[in-house]
Amino acid sequence: MKIIVAIKQVPGPDAQVRIDATGKWIEESDLQFALNESDAYALEEALQLKEKHGGEVIVVSAGPERVGTTIREALAKGADRAIQIACDDLGTRDALGVSRLLAAAIKTENPDLILTGLQSEDLGLGQTGVIVAELLGLPHATLILHVEVLDGAGTQAQIKVKRELEEGWFQTIELPTPAVLTIQSGGNKLRYATLMGIKRAKTKEVRQLTAAELGVDSAPVVLLEQVSMPQRKKSTQMLPGNAQEAATALVEKLKFEVRVL
């Protein structure tokens, strides 16, 4: 079974993010970057499927040169090879623009299964996986905690997946392959890269591609006008009237303005 895992490099969870001089992106020069959490769970799911059923795991990632460190981390954990899409303008591409890059690279491999994280920790849009599925014309399922191969091999395989729904509910469905799955965090215990894995990662293939080679237009789909940090605001509002009138007004505000009721 050939499995492709789309991964993204994001600022580390403890990174101090600052807006750059242009006001349109963040200052990256002194940031620490890491593998996106749900993508790490997608990689773990792929590696466990490979250990059970054989085949290979290929990671694909788009971004500037620094993305190579995250790719090497994935290779050290057990991925067999990688595709790195050189892209210095990732910040100007929306989910559709990034998905077009990934889909074009994935299409050249004809995989049996494509896994992505549910969403990225930096933007949190949760759209890339399903857009990739649409671009490739493949069935897909989201919020996946576990994948089981039922029968067959390669493109003839049937899979059963466990989805996490709202309010503690779960759903189990069956899908044909090839298919695209977006993986939820927490479904598996993540592995660490071993010393031997780190050494082997240095010799594994990393195929370099550009947007031009993939035939993907570099023109941005959306124009990013400004990036700003959230503003902290404090305000106090006195509710007039007696206790009953104040309570009624408070309920109205909680229901229609704050929307917590």
C-alpha positions in Angstrom: 0.0 0.0 0.0 1.4 3.4 -1.0 0.4 6.1 1.4 1.1 9.8 1.0 1.0 12.0 4.1 0.8 15.8 3.6 2.6 17.6 6.4 3.0 21.3 7.2 5.7 23.2 9.1 4.2 25.7 11.6 5.6 28.0 14.3 6.4 26.0 17.5 3.8 26.0 20.3 6.0 28.3 22.4 7.1 30.6 19.6 6.7 34.4 20.2 5.0 35.6 17.0 5.6 39.1 15.8 4.2 40.9 12.7 6.9 41.8 10.2 7.7 45.3 8.8 5.2 44.9 5.9 2.3 44.3 8.2 1.3 41.4 5.9 3.0 38.4 7.5 4.9 37.3 10.6 8.7 37.8 11.3 10.2 34.4 10.6 13.9 35.1 11.1 14.1 34.0 14.8 11.1 31.7 15.0 11.3 28.0 16.0 9.3 25.8 13.6 7.8 22.3 14.2 5.7 19.7 12.6 2.0 20.5 12.7 0.4 18.3 15.5 -2.4 16.7 13.6 -0.1 16.0 10.7 2.2 14.1 13.1 -0.8 11.9 14.0 -1.5 11.4 10.2 2.1 10.3 9.8 1.8 7.9 12.8 -1.3 6.4 11.3 0.4 5.9 8.0 3.5 4.3 9.6 1.3 1.9 11.6 -0.6 0.9 8.4 2.7 0.3 6.7 3.9 -1.9 9.5 0.7 -4.0 9.3 0.3 -4.3 5.5 3.6 -3.3 4.0 4.2 -0.8 1.3 5.7 2.7 1.6 5.0 6.0 3.2 5.8 9.2 1.3 5.6 12.7 2.9 4.8 15.8 0.9 5.2 19.4 2.0 5.2 22.8 0.5 7.1 25.8 1.7 10.5 27.5 1.7 13.9 25.8 2.2 13.4 25.6 6.0 10.6 23.0 5.5 13.4 20.5 4.8 14.1 20.1 8.6 10.5 19.0 9.2 10.6 16.6 6.2 13.8 15.1 7.7 12.0 14.6 11.0 9.2 12.7 9.2 11.8 10.6 7.4 13.6 9.9 10.7 10.4 8.6 12.2 10.0 6.1 9.4 8.7 7.6 6.2 10.4 6.1 3.2 10.9 9.2 1.0 9.6 12.7 0.5 8.5 15.4 -2.0 9.4 19.0 -1.2 7.5 21.6 -3.1 9.7 24.8 -3.1 7.4 27.7 -2.5 8.4 31.0 -0.9 5.0 32.6 -1.4 3.0 30.2 0.8 1.7 33.1 2.9 -0.1 34.5 -0.2 -1.9 31.3 -1.1 -5.2 30.3 0.5 -6.3 26.8 1.2 -7.2 26.2 -2.5 -3.8 27.5 -3.7 -1.9 25.2 -1.3 -4.2 22.3 -2.2 -3.5 22.7 -5.9 0.2 22.4 -5.2 -0.2 19.3 -3.0 -2.7 17.7 -5.4 -0.4 18.2 -8.4 2.5 16.5 -6.6 0.3 13.7 -5.2 -1.2 12.9 -8.6 2.3 11.9 -10.0 2.5 9.1 -7.4 -0.9 7.4 -7.8 -1.2 6.5 -4.1 -3.6 4.1 -2.5 -4.3 6.4 0.5 -3.7 10.1 1.2 -3.6 11.3 4.8 -3.5 14.9 6.0 -3.9 16.5 9.5 -7.4 17.7 10.4 -6.2 21.3 10.5 -3.0 23.4 10.9 -2.1 25.0 14.2 -1.3 28.3 12.6 -4.3 29.1 10.4 -6.7 26.3 11.6 -8.9 26.4 8.4 -9.4 22.6 8.2 -10.0 22.7 4.4 -6.8 21.5 2.7 -7.5 17.7 3.0 -11.1 17.9 1.6 -10.0 20.3 -1.2 -7.2 17.9 -2.2 -9.8 15.1 -2.4 -12.1 17.3 -4.6 -9.2 18.2 -6.9 -8.2 14.6 -7.3 -11.8 13.4 -7.6 -11.5 11.0 -4.6 -13.8 10.0 -1.8 -12.8 11.4 1.6 -13.7 11.4 5.3 -12.7 13.8 8.1 -12.1 13.7 11.8 -10.5 10.2 11.6 -9.1 8.6 14.7 -8.4 5.1 13.3 -8.0 3.4 10.0 -8.4 -0.4 9.3 -7.8 -2.1 6.0 -10.6 -4.7 5.5 -9.6 -6.6 2.4 -7.9 -6.4 -0.9 -4.6 -4.8 -1.8 -3.6 -1.5 -3.3 -6.3 0.3 -5.2 -8.7 -2.7 -4.5 -8.6 -2.3 -0.8 -11.6 -1.4 1.3 -11.0 0.6 4.5 -13.0 1.2 7.6 -12.5 4.4 9.5 -13.6 5.7 12.9 -14.7 9.3 13.0 -15.1 11.6 16.0 -18.3 13.6 16.0 -19.8 16.2 18.3 -20.7 15.6 22.0 -18.7 12.4 22.4 -20.3 10.5 19.5 -18.4 8.4 17.0 -19.1 7.1 13.5 -17.7 4.1 11.7 -17.9 4.1 7.9 -16.3 2.1 5.0 -14.6 3.6 2.0 -13.0 2.3 -1.2 -9.4 3.2 -2.0 -7.8 5.4 -3.2 -9.3 7.9 -0.7 -8.3 11.0 1.3 -8.6 11.1 5.1 -8.0 14.0 7.5 -6.7 12.7 10.8 -7.7 14.0 14.2 -5.1 14.4 17.0 -5.0 11.9 19.8 -5.9 8.7 17.9 -2.5 7.1 18.4 0.6 7.5 20.6 3.2 9.4 18.7 6.7 7.8 18.2 10.0 9.6 18.6 12.7 9.5 16.0 15.5 7.0 17.0 19.2 7.7 16.6 19.3 5.1 13.8 16.2 6.7 12.2 17.9 10.1 12.2 21.0 8.6 10.5 18.9 6.8 7.9 16.9 10.0 7.1 20.1 11.6 5.7 20.2 9.0 2.9 16.5 8.9 2.0 15.3 10.5 -1.2 13.8 14.0 -1.1 12.4 14.9 -4.5 12.5 18.7 -5.1 9.7 20.2 -7.2 8.5 23.8 -8.0 5.1 25.2 -8.7 6.2 25.8 -12.3 7.2 22.2 -12.7 3.8 21.1 -11.3 2.0 23.4 -13.7 0.4 25.3 -10.9 -0.2 29.1 -11.3 1.9 31.1 -8.8 -0.6 34.0 -8.9 -2.4 34.2 -5.5 -6.0 33.4 -5.3 -6.6 35.9 -2.5 -4.8 39.1 -1.6 -3.6 39.4 2.0 -4.0 43.0 3.0 -3.0 42.9 6.6 -2.0 40.7 9.5 -2.6 41.9 13.1 -2.3 40.6 16.6 -5.6 40.4 18.6 -6.2 43.4 20.7 -6.9 43.0 24.4 -9.9 45.0 25.5 -11.6 45.4 28.8 -14.9 47.1 29.4 -17.5 47.3 32.1 -21.2 47.9 31.4 -23.7 48.7 34.2 -27.2 47.4 33.7 -29.9 49.8 35.0 -33.1 48.9 36.8 -33.9 46.7 39.7 -32.6 43.1 40.1 -35.2 41.5 37.9 -34.8 44.1 35.1 -31.0 43.8 35.3 -31.2 40.0 35.2 -33.5 40.1 32.1 -31.1 42.4 30.4 -28.1 40.3 31.3 -29.8 37.2 29.8 -30.5 39.0 26.6 -26.9 40.1 26.2 -25.6 36.6 27.0 -28.0 35.1 24.4 -27.8 37.6 21.6 -24.4 39.4 22.0 -22.1 37.0 23.7 -24.0 34.0 22.3 -23.3 31.6 25.2 -26.9 30.7 25.9 
